[in-house]
Amino acid sequence: MPSFAPIPSEDIVRPLLSWYRQSARDLPWRRPEFHERFGAWGVLVSEFMLQQTPVTRVIPHLDAWLTRWPTPPALAAASAADVVQQWANLGYPRRALWLHRAATEVTVRYDGIVPRETDALLALSGIGDYTARAVAVFAYGDRHPVVDTNTRRVLARSVQGLGQPAPPSRKDLALMESMLPASDDDAARFNAAMMELGATVCTARAPSCEKCPIAASCAWLAAGRPATEDTRRRQAAYEGSDRQARGAVLRLLRETAPVPVPLEQVIPDWPDSLQRDRAIDSLISDGLAEAHDGSIALPG
């Protein structure tokens, strides 16, 4: 891994931690009572739901999910159909199946207790580097760099003087590691503060530099906020996409569950019949639907 010059704590870390203590949003997974009730499982579920999904959409679903399935064994005992149904409109529904599988793995391998070690977390279904580190840090208080899209943007601007971050790489973790405070508690808060700053102040399209607690140390601001080409891969538009077709089919299956829907009645007016058929086939292939004799339904 490359090395980076340490960032003086008085320039970035302390002002950011002070700002976070005063300005952090009151989110369910940050409350002590949430951790007391759901522990690392609650953090894991929240991180699954927050992947590519706005906080405002996640909060009501998270509460309903954890009320229904407050532990990994409770979710492991549920059917795949119930899991997909409960996921509702969160998007990227394969995450629901991955979370279901992860709950089963936690139940079988770890007696229903979400593991602490990042290697063990990474071995669970649907968990990547970010989620594993987030659980280890925010549930167990361990010291790791946690880097999401918001953190990456703050790093790019404040340290590297770039308007937009480069595509994700291990260099991001190395840079964040070089900035972490020594204490585990401060390191966890600093991870959260960097994400919070990127989500609420150092936003992608309209950063509020006048409100930024680290503006005095921001390399991008000092350079006059130069434009930087955004080289990250862009997701295709949702309107008219295969994802939209999949969503329409899945919405119908949720509405009619548990009754199978005859294939000829599955979004029959969809403007592209080939896209409709691809959507049905891909949902079956992903395990989000099951084919019956001439019909389709949520998985059993």
N, C-alpha and C positions, 0 to 999 in steps of 0.2 A: 504494500500500500504506500502511496506517496505521503510525504510528510508536509505539514503546514506550520507556518509560524504561529505560535500561540496568540490568540486575541486577548489583549489586556482586559481582565474582568471588569475593571472600573469603566471601560469604554462601552462594553456591550452587555456583559452578563448581569451586572448589578442593576443598571437602569432597567433592563428588561424584566428581571425578577420583581423589582419594585412595581413596575407598571402592571405586571400580571396579577400581583396580589390585590391591586385596586380595581382592575378592569376586566378580569376574566369573566366570561359568560357563566351564568349559573346553569350548568348542564347536568343532567341526572347522574352520569357516570363519574362526575367529580365530587359528588356529595358523600360524606362519610356513611350515611345510612344506607346508601346504595351498596357500598363495599361491604358493610356489615351483613347485609341481607343476601347478596349474590356473590360476593368475592370475585375471584378471578374469572369465574364463569360469566358473570355479568359484563366484565370488561371484554372478554372474548366475543360475546354476542354483539356488543356495541361496535366493536371493531369490524366484524363481518358486515354489519349493516351500513356502516359509514363509508365503506369502500365505494367511491364514485356516486355517493348519494348525499344530498344536502342534510344538514343537521335537523332542520325543521321537519323533514319527512320522516326521519328516523325515530325521533322521540316518542310519538304515540305508538309506533310499531314495537319499539323496544319494551315499553311498559307492558303491552299486551302479551308479547312473546314470553317475557320473564315471569309474568303472572301465571301463564299457562304452563310453562316449562322452567321452573326456577333452578333446576340442576341438570347436569349432563345426563344422568340416568333417566330423568323424566322425559327429556327430548328423545333419547335413544329408544324409548319404548313407544314413541309415536309412529304413526304410519307416514310414508313419504307423501301421500295425498294430503294429510293434515298439515304437514310441514309446508308444502307448496301453497296450500290454501291460506295459511296464516301469513306467509310472506307477502301476500296481497300485491300492492303496486310498488314495492320497493325497487323493482328493476333487477336485472341480472339474476334471475331466479335460480340459476345453478348454484349460487351462493347458499341458498336454502338447503339444497341437497348436500353440499360440502359441509355445512354446519351440522347437519343431521349425522353425517358419517363421522365427523370429528367428535361429536357427542358420544357416539357408539365406541369409538376408539378410546376416548378418555375413560368411559365406563369400564371397558374390558381391560385396558392396560394399566390404568392408574386408580382403580377403585372409585371412579367418579370424581376425582379431584384433578382439576386442570394443572398440568405440570408447570414447573417454574423454569426449567432449563430451556434455553432457546433451541438447542438441538432436538429436544423432545417435542417442543411446540412445532418446529418445522416439519417434523415427521407426521403431523396430523393433517388430515385432508383439508385442502383449501387455505392453508396457512403459508404465507410467504414471509420474507425477511422483515417487512414492516410490521405485520401483525404479531409475529413471534416476539419481536423486541418491544412492541407496545404493551403486550400482556406482561412480559417480564418486568418492565419499568413501571407501568401504571397500576398493575395489580399487586406486584410483589416488591416494588421499590428498588429493584436492582439497577445497577449503573450500566446503561448501554446508550449509544446514540440512536435516536428514533427519527427517521427522516421520511416525511411525506411530501406531497406536492407543494404545500404551503411552506414547509421548512426549506425545501430546495430553492424556492423563489427568494426567501429572505436571505439565505446564504449567498445566492448569486448576486443580489443587489448590495447587501451590506458589506460583504467581504471581498467579492470578486469584481464589483463594479459593473455587473451585467444587468441589463434590463429584464432579460428572461433567462431562466436556467437552461443549461444544456440537457440533453436526454439523461435519464437516471443512470448513475454508475456507482461503483464502490467508492469513488473519490468523495462522494457526498457524505458517506458514513465516516470516512477518515477526517474530513474537515469538521464535521459535527463533533466527532470524538475529541478533536483538539481543543474544542471550545467548552466542553463540559466542565462545570465546577467540580471540585474534589469530593464534596459530600454527596452521598447517594440521594438525599432528599432534595438538595439544590439541583442536582443533575436531572432528576425526574421533573422538577418544576420548570427547569430551563427547556427541556424537551417540549413540554406542554406550552410554554410561553412562546417559543418559536412558531409552533403551529398556530397558536392563537393570533399572533401578530400577522402572519400571512393570511389568515382567514378573515380578519376584521380590519386591518390597517394597510398592510403591504400587499394589497390585492393585485390580481393580474392586470386588470384593465384600468382601474382608477385608484392608484395608491394614495392614501391620505398622509403624505409626508409631513404635513404640518402637525399631525397628531402622533407621530412616531416617537417613541421613547429613545430610540437609538439613532435619530436623524443626525446628530452631531458626529457620529462615527461611521455613517453610511458612505461607502466608497462610490456607489452609483450616484447618490445625491451630490456628493462633492465634485463629481465629474460633470455635473450638469444634466443628469438623467439621460444619458445617451441612449438612443434606440438600439436594441439588439435583436437580431433576427431570431425568431422562435423556431428552433429546429426540431422540436419534439413532434412525434407522429400525431396527427390529428385524427380524431374519430369521425367516421362518416356521419352525415346528417341523419337524424332519426326519422324524419318525415319521408315516407316512401321506401324505407329500408327494410331488410329482412328482419331486423330487430322489431320494427313496428308490427310486421305481420305476425311474428312469434308472440308478441304481447297481446295481439288481438285474439289469437287462438287460445292462449292460456287464460285470458280473461273469460272467454266463453266457457272453458272447461271448469273454471272456478264457480261460475254462476250456476252451472247445471249439475255440479258434483253432488252425489257420487254417480249420477246417471250418465252413461256413455252417450256421446253425440254422434249420430250417423255422419259419415264423412261428407256426404252431399249437403249437410246442414252446417258445416263448419265454415264460417265467414264466406258464404256463397257469392256475395256481391263484391268480394275483394277485386280490385281492378286488374291485378296480375295473377292469373291462375297458377302459373309456374312458381311464382314467389309464394303463393299460398301453400302449394304442395311442398316446397322446400321448408317452409316454416313447420308444417306438420311433421315431416320426416326428421327435421333437426331436433324437435322437441322429444320425439320418440327416442332418437339416438342419444340424447343427453339424459334420458331417464326422467324427464319432466312430464311425460305422457306415456300412455300405454295403448297399443293398438288392440282392438277386439275384432270380431267378425264384422267388417264393414263399418266400424265405429272407432272412436277414440275417447279416452277418459284420462283423468289424473292418475298417476301411478298408485298402485295398491299399497 
